[in-house]
Amino acid sequence: MIAMGIRKTAVLVVAVVTAVVAADCQTERPPTGRPAVSPVVYVQHSPGWELIDWTGKSQGLIGSDHLGIPYQSPDGSRLELLDGRVMDQKGKVLSSLDLSRSRSFAWADDSSGLCVVRQTNALQPPGAGVYVLDFASATSGDLKLIASFTIGMGPDIAACSPTSGRVVIVSASGYKDTRTMQEVITFGDLRVIDFRTGAVAFSEAFPTGNRSSEVSWVAVSHDGAFAALETETSTRIVDLTSGRVVRTMEPLVPWSFSWDDARLAAGAGGPSQSSGEVVDIATGRILWADSVAGRVTQGAIAEPGAGHLMFFVTTGELNDLVVVSPSGAHRTVAKNVFTAQVGPCPSCSAF
């Protein structure tokens, strides 16, 4: 999974509503929080960025008169730039955010703004300490304090949902194994913070010190209702409203829940060599497994307001974008592309 410092992972969100999608969704749990616009993904184009939908059709271009790689909101209706400016799909600047002391930030699932974890002062070292959680409006740039908290490892935002009223914070540390040259990540805890009151609604501390029981990868649903926690021996799905384990599976790298929380996009074989799968959470049945030999999944995201999942896969070059329907039908919508950034990065503070 690609990341730039505290910038979020280069995974994408796109969606299109077609008769086929509608037919697929008739047998699924009703989706929640359907966005007002058809979501798009930003693919690098010379010059600038091209907007494509979930069928791979171009929906326009946006100029390149900005800095770095944009971080798009889940539906692609807004972009956050490296200098803190927020713009819409037409390139109109909506606001300018002060992210100078941010340790982690993530777009809200309704694209209304960003949840931001801030250091309490400019000299604060990364890692354990006291932090402030704010919400920054995309249209005004105004900040609203949600909570302050103390944490034992570097904090990251795993979900930001004004609609459900939940923000999920995880902590992580990591190192590079000098023998395998692989990054080794250990998650310390997970906590659900009430978006409106700042109170901790749920928390779980993870075991550390024994690699076989340590949580090595985390994915949280967009609404903060479920978490998938991977260890060396299993991946368990936890209901974050009650703490109940709803399913335990063989160890899979969890990438993303579908928008209706019914399916999990995951990878078999570890983060650096995973092969994509879609698992039905209620039954544990594998609905789709990537059959292309040597192809590695680098991430996956959910279609906002609907049931499809998009996988970012590669055979060594840039990414191909593979869309998988709720029934397991799949199609490649783009090949060998470089994409904007989207989605929370729960492990970015580990390094």
C-alpha positions in Angstrom: 0.0 0.0 0.0 1.4 3.4 -1.1 1.7 6.3 1.3 3.5 9.6 1.6 4.4 10.5 5.2 1.2 11.2 7.0 -0.6 11.5 3.6 -3.2 8.8 3.1 -2.9 5.6 1.1 -3.1 5.8 -2.7 -6.4 4.0 -3.0 -9.4 5.3 -4.8 -13.1 5.6 -4.8 -15.4 5.6 -7.8 -19.0 4.6 -8.5 -21.6 4.6 -11.1 -25.3 3.7 -10.9 -26.4 1.4 -13.7 -29.2 -1.1 -14.2 -26.7 -3.9 -13.5 -25.7 -2.4 -10.2 -29.3 -2.0 -9.2 -30.0 -5.6 -10.0 -27.0 -6.7 -7.9 -28.1 -4.6 -5.0 -31.6 -6.0 -4.8 -30.3 -9.0 -3.0 -28.0 -7.1 -0.7 -28.5 -5.2 2.5 -29.7 -1.6 1.6 -26.8 0.7 1.2 -26.5 3.7 3.5 -25.4 7.3 3.0 -25.6 7.4 -0.9 -23.6 10.4 -2.1 -25.3 13.2 -4.0 -22.9 12.9 -6.9 -21.7 9.8 -8.9 -18.3 9.1 -7.3 -15.1 9.2 -9.5 -11.5 8.4 -9.2 -8.6 10.7 -10.2 -6.1 9.1 -12.5 -2.9 11.0 -13.4 -3.1 12.5 -16.9 -0.7 14.7 -18.7 -1.3 17.4 -17.8 -3.4 17.1 -14.6 -5.8 14.4 -13.5 -8.6 12.6 -15.3 -11.8 11.8 -13.5 -13.1 8.3 -14.3 -16.2 6.5 -13.0 -16.6 2.9 -12.0 -17.1 1.8 -15.6 -13.8 3.4 -16.5 -15.5 6.2 -18.5 -13.8 9.6 -18.5 -15.8 12.3 -16.7 -13.5 15.2 -17.4 -10.1 16.6 -16.5 -8.8 18.9 -13.8 -5.7 21.1 -14.3 -2.3 20.6 -12.7 -1.7 24.0 -11.2 -1.4 22.6 -7.7 1.2 20.9 -5.6 1.9 17.2 -5.4 -0.7 14.3 -5.4 -4.2 15.3 -4.5 -6.1 13.5 -1.7 -9.6 12.9 -2.8 -12.7 12.6 -0.7 -14.5 9.2 -0.9 -16.9 10.3 -3.7 -14.3 12.4 -5.4 -16.4 15.6 -5.2 -13.5 17.3 -3.3 -9.8 17.3 -3.2 -7.3 18.2 -0.5 -3.9 19.4 -1.8 -0.5 19.3 -0.2 -0.6 23.0 0.6 -4.0 22.5 2.5 -6.3 23.9 -0.2 -9.6 22.2 -0.8 -11.1 22.3 -4.2 -14.1 20.8 -6.0 -14.2 18.7 -9.2 -14.1 21.8 -11.4 -10.9 23.1 -9.7 -12.7 25.9 -7.7 -10.9 26.5 -4.3 -13.4 26.1 -1.5 -11.2 26.6 1.5 -7.6 26.5 2.9 -6.8 24.3 5.8 -4.0 24.7 8.4 -2.6 21.2 8.6 0.9 22.2 9.8 0.6 20.3 13.1 -1.5 17.4 11.9 -0.3 13.9 12.6 -3.1 12.2 10.7 -6.1 13.2 8.8 -8.9 11.5 6.8 -11.8 12.6 4.7 -15.3 12.2 6.2 -17.3 9.5 4.6 -19.9 12.2 3.4 -17.1 14.4 1.9 -18.1 17.3 4.2 -14.6 17.8 5.7 -11.7 16.0 7.3 -11.1 14.6 10.7 -7.6 15.8 11.9 -5.4 14.5 14.7 -3.1 17.4 15.8 0.0 17.6 17.9 -0.5 19.8 20.9 2.6 21.9 20.0 5.1 22.2 17.2 7.9 20.5 19.1 5.9 17.4 20.1 7.7 14.3 18.9 5.7 11.7 17.0 4.5 8.6 18.8 3.0 8.4 22.3 1.5 11.5 23.8 -1.4 13.9 24.0 -3.3 14.8 20.8 -6.3 16.8 19.7 -9.0 15.6 17.4 -10.7 18.3 15.2 -13.1 18.3 12.3 -12.2 20.7 9.5 -15.0 21.9 7.2 -14.3 21.5 3.5 -16.2 24.6 2.6 -15.2 27.1 5.3 -12.0 25.6 6.7 -13.3 26.2 10.2 -12.2 23.8 12.9 -14.4 22.1 15.4 -12.9 20.5 18.5 -14.1 16.9 18.9 -11.8 15.6 21.7 -8.3 15.5 23.2 -6.8 12.1 24.0 -3.6 10.4 25.3 -2.3 7.4 23.3 0.6 5.0 23.7 1.7 4.7 20.1 1.4 6.9 17.0 -2.3 7.7 16.2 -4.1 7.4 12.9 -7.6 7.9 11.9 -9.2 4.7 10.6 -12.8 6.1 10.0 -14.4 9.5 10.1 -18.2 9.5 9.9 -20.3 12.5 10.8 -23.4 10.6 9.6 -23.0 7.7 12.1 -21.4 10.0 14.7 -18.2 7.9 15.0 -14.5 8.6 14.6 -12.2 5.6 14.9 -8.6 6.1 16.1 -6.0 3.4 16.0 -2.4 3.4 17.2 0.6 1.6 15.7 4.4 1.3 15.7 6.7 -0.5 13.3 10.1 -1.3 12.0 11.8 -2.9 9.0 13.0 -6.4 9.4 16.6 -6.4 8.3 16.5 -10.0 7.3 13.4 -9.9 5.1 13.4 -6.1 4.5 9.6 -6.2 5.1 7.8 -3.7 7.3 6.6 -5.1 10.5 3.6 -3.3 12.1 2.1 -3.7 15.6 -1.2 -2.0 16.5 -1.6 -0.9 20.1 -5.2 -0.1 20.4 -8.5 1.0 18.8 -10.9 3.5 20.2 -14.3 4.8 18.9 -14.9 8.5 19.7 -18.3 10.0 19.6 -18.2 12.7 16.9 -20.6 15.0 18.8 -19.6 14.6 22.4 -15.9 13.5 22.2 -16.6 10.6 24.6 -15.0 7.2 24.1 -17.8 5.0 23.0 -15.7 1.8 22.7 -12.0 0.8 23.1 -9.9 -2.3 22.8 -6.2 -2.6 23.8 -4.3 -5.1 21.7 -1.7 -7.6 23.0 1.9 -6.7 22.3 5.2 -8.6 22.9 4.2 -11.9 21.2 4.2 -11.6 17.4 1.7 -14.5 17.0 -1.0 -12.6 18.9 -0.2 -9.0 17.9 -2.6 -7.2 15.5 -0.6 -6.6 12.3 -3.3 -5.0 10.1 -6.6 -3.2 10.6 -9.4 -2.1 8.4 -12.5 -0.2 9.7 -15.8 0.3 7.9 -16.5 3.8 6.7 -19.2 4.3 9.3 -17.0 3.1 12.2 -19.3 0.2 12.9 -17.0 -2.8 12.2 -13.3 -3.5 12.3 -11.3 -6.3 10.8 -8.2 -7.3 12.8 -5.5 -9.5 11.5 -3.0 -11.5 13.5 -0.7 -14.4 12.4 -3.3 -16.9 13.3 -6.7 -15.3 12.3 -8.6 -12.3 11.1 -11.6 -11.4 13.2 -14.5 -9.1 12.4 -15.6 -7.0 15.5 -18.8 -5.1 15.9 -17.6 -1.8 17.3 -21.0 -0.9 18.7 -20.9 -3.9 21.1 -17.4 -5.4 21.0 -18.9 -8.7 19.8 -16.8 -10.8 17.4 -19.1 -11.6 14.5 -16.7 -13.8 12.5 -13.3 -15.3 12.8 -11.5 -16.4 9.6 -8.1 -17.6 8.5 -5.5 -14.8 8.5 -6.2 -12.4 5.6 -5.0 -8.8 5.1 -8.2 -6.7 5.5 -8.3 -3.9 3.0 -11.8 -2.5 3.0 -15.4 -3.2 4.0 -18.1 -2.7 1.4 -20.2 0.4 2.0 -23.1 -1.7 3.4 -20.6 -3.5 5.7 -21.7 -6.9 4.2 -18.4 -7.9 2.5 -14.7 -7.6 3.1 -12.1 -6.9 0.5 -9.0 -8.8 1.7 -5.7 -10.3 0.6 -4.3 -13.8 1.1 -0.5 -14.1 1.5 0.5 -11.0 3.5 0.5 -7.2 2.7 3.5 -7.4 0.3 2.3 -10.4 -1.8 -1.5 -10.6 -1.2 -3.9 -12.0 -3.7 -7.3 -10.3 -3.7 -10.5 -11.9 -2.3 -14.0 -10.8 -1.4 -15.5 -12.5 1.6 -19.2 -12.5 2.6 -19.0 -11.6 6.3 -22.3 -13.3 7.3 -21.4 -16.7 5.8 -17.6 -16.5 5.5 -18.0 -17.6 1.8 -15.4 -16.3 -0.7 -17.4 -14.5 -3.4 -14.4 -13.7 -5.6 -10.7 -14.6 -5.7 -8.1 -13.1 -8.1 -7.1 -15.9 -10.4 -4.3 -14.0 -12.3 -1.0 -15.6 -11.4 1.6 -13.3 -10.0 -0.8 -10.4 -9.5 -0.5 -8.6 -6.2 -3.2 -6.6 -4.5 -2.0 -3.3 -3.1 -5.3 -2.1 -1.6 -9.0 -1.9 -2.1 -11.8 0.6 -1.5 -15.6 0.6 -1.3 -18.1 2.2 -3.7 -19.8 4.9 -1.7 -23.5 4.3 -1.2 -23.5 1.0 -3.1 -22.1 -2.5 -3.0 -19.1 -2.8 -5.3 -15.4 -3.0 -4.3 -12.4 -1.8 -6.2 -9.0 -3.6 -6.0 -5.7 -2.0 -6.9 -3.6 -4.8 -8.4 -0.2 -4.9 -10.1 2.1 -7.3 -11.8 5.1 -5.0 -11.2 4.1 -1.8 -13.0 1.4 0.7 -12.1 -2.0 -0.4 -10.9 -4.9 -2.0 -12.7 -8.3 -1.2 -11.3 -10.6 -4.2 -10.9 -14.2 -3.7 -9.8 -16.0 -6.6 -8.1 -19.8 -6.6 -7.7 -21.7 -7.9 -4.7 -22.3 -11.2 -6.6 -18.6 -11.7 -7.3 -18.7 -10.6 -11.0 -15.6 -8.6 -11.9 -14.2 -6.4 -14.6 -11.0 -4.3 -15.2 -11.9 -0.6 -15.6 -8.5 0.9 -16.0 -5.0 -0.4 -16.7 -1.5 0.7 -15.7 -2.6 3.9 -14.0 -1.3 6.2 -11.2 -4.1 7.4 -8.9 -4.8 10.1 -6.5 -4.9 9.3 -2.8 -8.1 8.4 -0.9 -9.1 6.6 2.2 -7.7 6.4 5.7 -4.3 5.0 6.3 -4.4 3.1 9.7 -0.7 2.3 9.7 0.9 5.5 8.5 2.1 6.5 12.0 3.9 3.2 12.4 7.0 4.6 10.6 
